[in-house]
Amino acid sequence: MSEQTIALVTGANKGIGYEIAAGLGALGWRIGVGARDRDRRDTAVEKLRAAGVDAFGVPLDVTDDESVSAAAELIAEQAGGLDVLVNNAAITGGTPQTPTTVDPATVRAAVETNVIGVIRVTNAMLPMLRASAAPRIVNLSSSVGSLSLQTAPGLDTGPISAAYSPSKTFLNAVTIQYAKELRDTNILINCGCPGYTATDLNGFQGVRTPQQGAAIAIRLATLPDDGPTGEFFDDAGAVPW
């Protein structure tokens, strides 16, 4: 591998994912822009390059085995390896999501992208990450996945959600299991909550900018070797499980 740090950001063609790519690219890293839509991916890469970022496009559908395998091969060929993986791609599944009326297909779709997609991409990239001197994995979660916050008296955690929120709880649990399995390696894996950020995921109703939302992922992607693993953070610090 080269001395330049190589990162892959999934769902990086817009919103928080794009700003994560821009922020890490500003550090001099080479950034793989993972996205399904070719036109949006190409536009994002062009914009990042115009800003001085060493970016390259990675066709990537996190729900498709062949797409993910091809993405790993492309990164190996074009970048020679991988140091940092940011699992940002996610869907909400739409609304409403009340448990008594939700379509099971909505729950299935959220889990397929937000959890199984993360597992699929992580496992495909692990051989390259294991070869890195300082590998980091960042899973973009949400405070709505916190069971502690969801059950705290008087705390508003947003609308009732039988798909999106539980998918983030599931992601948090899976991240802990990865950390336990990888604890004897140099791989650090953590969850980060970007906060209520204005993106098309929530109809741009959020109160934070995508740049603000990207900050926690950038911090976790650049942790020192003695940094935490298997934990959950937002800008203010640790988030309760």
C-alpha positions in Angstrom: 0.0 0.0 0.0 1.0 3.6 -0.6 1.7 6.0 2.2 -1.4 8.0 1.3 -4.4 7.0 3.4 -7.2 5.4 1.3 -10.8 5.7 2.4 -14.1 4.4 1.1 -17.3 6.3 2.0 -20.6 4.6 1.0 -23.5 6.8 -0.1 -21.0 9.6 -0.7 -22.6 11.3 -3.7 -24.6 13.7 -1.5 -25.5 15.0 1.9 -23.5 13.8 4.9 -21.6 11.2 2.9 -20.4 13.8 0.5 -19.2 16.0 3.3 -17.4 13.1 5.0 -15.6 12.5 1.7 -14.8 16.2 1.4 -13.5 16.4 4.9 -11.3 13.3 4.7 -10.1 14.4 1.3 -9.0 17.7 2.7 -6.6 15.8 4.9 -4.8 14.6 1.7 -6.4 11.2 1.7 -7.5 9.4 -1.5 -11.3 8.9 -1.3 -13.4 6.3 -3.0 -16.8 7.8 -3.6 -19.2 4.9 -3.2 -22.7 5.4 -4.8 -25.3 3.5 -6.9 -26.3 6.3 -9.2 -23.6 6.8 -11.9 -24.5 10.4 -12.8 -24.6 11.6 -9.1 -21.4 9.7 -8.4 -19.6 11.2 -11.3 -20.8 14.7 -10.4 -19.7 14.2 -6.8 -16.2 13.0 -7.9 -15.9 16.0 -10.3 -16.9 18.4 -7.6 -14.4 16.9 -5.1 -11.6 16.9 -7.6 -12.3 20.6 -8.4 -11.9 21.2 -4.6 -8.5 19.5 -4.7 -9.6 16.1 -3.4 -8.0 13.0 -4.8 -11.3 11.2 -5.4 -12.4 8.3 -7.6 -15.8 6.8 -8.2 -16.8 3.4 -6.8 -20.0 1.9 -8.3 -21.6 0.4 -5.2 -25.0 -0.9 -4.2 -24.7 -2.1 -0.6 -27.6 -4.5 -1.1 -26.0 -6.4 -3.9 -23.3 -9.1 -3.4 -21.8 -8.8 -6.9 -21.7 -5.0 -6.7 -19.9 -5.0 -3.4 -17.4 -7.7 -4.6 -16.7 -5.6 -7.7 -16.2 -2.5 -5.6 -13.6 -4.3 -3.5 -11.8 -5.4 -6.6 -11.9 -1.9 -8.0 -10.4 -0.3 -4.9 -7.6 -2.9 -4.8 -6.8 -2.2 -8.4 -7.1 1.6 -8.3 -5.8 2.4 -4.8 -3.8 -0.7 -3.8 -5.7 -1.2 -0.6 -7.9 0.4 2.0 -7.3 2.1 5.4 -10.7 3.5 6.4 -14.3 2.4 5.7 -17.2 4.7 6.4 -20.5 2.9 6.2 -22.8 5.9 5.6 -25.3 4.6 3.1 -28.8 4.2 4.6 -32.5 4.6 4.0 -35.4 5.5 6.2 -38.0 3.4 4.6 -40.5 6.2 4.4 -43.4 7.0 6.7 -45.5 6.2 8.6 -43.8 3.4 10.5 -46.2 2.7 13.3 -45.6 -1.0 14.4 -49.3 -1.9 14.1 -49.6 -0.7 10.5 -46.1 -0.9 9.0 -45.6 -3.1 5.9 -43.1 -5.8 6.8 -41.4 -5.1 3.5 -40.5 -1.6 4.8 -38.8 -3.2 7.8 -37.0 -5.7 5.6 -35.7 -3.0 3.2 -34.4 -0.8 6.1 -32.5 -3.8 7.6 -31.2 -4.9 4.2 -29.6 -1.5 3.6 -28.8 -0.2 7.1 -27.5 -3.5 8.7 -27.0 -6.3 6.2 -25.5 -3.8 3.7 -23.0 -2.7 6.4 -22.0 -6.3 7.1 -21.7 -7.1 3.4 -19.5 -4.1 2.7 -17.4 -4.5 5.8 -16.6 -8.1 5.2 -15.7 -7.5 1.6 -13.3 -4.8 2.6 -11.8 -6.5 5.7 -8.9 -8.2 3.9 -7.6 -4.9 2.7 -8.3 -3.2 6.1 -6.4 -6.0 7.9 -3.4 -5.1 5.8 -3.5 -1.5 6.8 -1.2 0.0 9.5 -4.1 2.0 11.0 -7.5 0.6 9.9 -10.7 2.3 11.0 -14.4 1.5 10.4 -17.1 4.0 11.1 -20.7 3.1 11.1 -23.1 6.0 10.8 -25.8 5.3 13.3 -28.4 7.6 15.0 -29.4 8.5 18.5 -32.9 7.2 17.6 -31.3 3.7 17.7 -30.5 4.2 21.4 -32.8 2.1 23.6 -31.8 4.2 26.6 -32.9 7.4 24.9 -36.0 5.9 23.4 -37.2 4.9 26.8 -36.1 8.0 28.7 -39.1 9.7 30.3 -40.0 13.0 28.7 -37.4 12.8 25.9 -38.6 13.4 22.3 -36.9 11.0 20.0 -39.0 11.8 17.0 -41.9 9.9 15.4 -42.6 6.2 16.2 -40.5 4.1 13.9 -40.8 0.3 13.4 -38.2 0.2 10.7 -35.5 3.0 10.7 -34.9 3.3 14.4 -34.8 -0.4 15.1 -32.4 -0.8 12.2 -30.0 1.6 13.8 -30.4 -0.3 17.1 -29.5 -3.5 15.2 -26.5 -1.8 13.6 -25.3 -0.7 17.0 -25.5 -4.3 18.3 -23.7 -5.6 15.2 -20.9 -3.0 15.7 -20.3 -4.3 19.2 -20.0 -7.8 18.0 -17.4 -6.7 15.3 -15.4 -4.9 18.0 -15.4 -8.1 20.2 -14.3 -10.3 17.3 -11.6 -7.8 16.2 -10.4 -6.7 19.6 -7.0 -8.5 19.1 -6.4 -6.6 15.9 -5.5 -3.0 15.2 -8.9 -2.3 13.7 -11.0 0.3 15.5 -14.7 0.2 14.7 -17.3 2.6 16.2 -20.7 4.1 15.6 -21.3 7.8 15.1 -24.4 9.8 15.3 -24.4 12.9 13.0 -27.4 14.5 14.8 -30.6 15.8 13.2 -29.0 16.9 9.9 -30.9 18.5 7.0 -30.7 15.9 4.2 -33.1 14.4 1.7 -33.3 11.4 4.1 -35.6 13.6 6.3 -36.9 16.0 3.7 -34.3 18.6 4.7 -36.1 19.1 8.0 -33.0 18.7 10.1 -31.4 21.5 12.1 -27.8 20.7 11.4 -25.8 21.2 8.2 -24.3 18.2 6.3 -20.9 19.6 7.2 -21.8 19.5 10.9 -23.3 16.0 10.5 -20.1 14.8 8.9 -17.8 15.9 11.8 -18.3 12.8 14.0 -17.5 10.4 11.2 -14.3 12.4 10.4 -13.3 12.3 14.0 -13.8 8.5 14.3 -12.1 7.9 11.0 -9.0 9.7 12.3 -8.7 8.2 15.8 -5.3 7.5 17.1 -4.1 4.0 17.5 -5.0 3.9 21.2 -8.5 5.2 20.4 -11.8 3.6 21.5 -13.5 0.7 19.7 -17.0 -0.8 20.0 -18.4 2.5 21.2 -21.1 5.0 20.1 -20.5 8.8 19.9 -21.9 12.1 18.8 -20.3 15.5 18.8 -20.9 15.8 22.6 -19.3 12.5 23.5 -20.6 9.0 24.3 -24.2 8.1 23.4 -25.9 5.6 25.6 -26.8 2.3 24.1 
